[in-house]
Amino acid sequence: MATRKFFEPRLADLELFSEISDEVQASVRGGLTHKHTVSRGDTLSGLAKVYCEDSNKWPQIYKANKNKIGSNPNLIHRGQVLTIPCVTQRIWNQINI
C-alpha cells in the first residue's frame, strides 16, 4: 500500500508566493507597480501621495500588502518591502530612468 506524502510549505515559500501574488494581482489590473522599502517616517498615505499622486489611494497599497502589514494599516515597519500597485505613469517614468 502506497504512503501519502504531504507537502508542508515553509515560511520562506509562503512569503515568496505572497510577493509573486501581489505583483500578479497588480499586473492583472493593468497598473504600474513599484517595490518600496519602508523607511523611518513612511506612512501608507505618504507613499500614496508620492507614487500614486493621491494620498487617498492608501487603501490600495494596504490591500496589496495586507499579508505583510497585518490588521493595522497605521503600523508599517522600517525594512518592509511593499508593493505599490497604483503608480502613475508620470512617476513610473521618473523612477525608471
Secondary structure, DSSP 4 states (H G I P E B T S, - for coil): -PPP------HHHHHHHHHHHHHHHHHHTT-EEEEEE--TT--HHHHHHHHSS-GGGHHHHHHHHHHHH-S-TT---TT-EEEEEEE-HHHHHHHT-
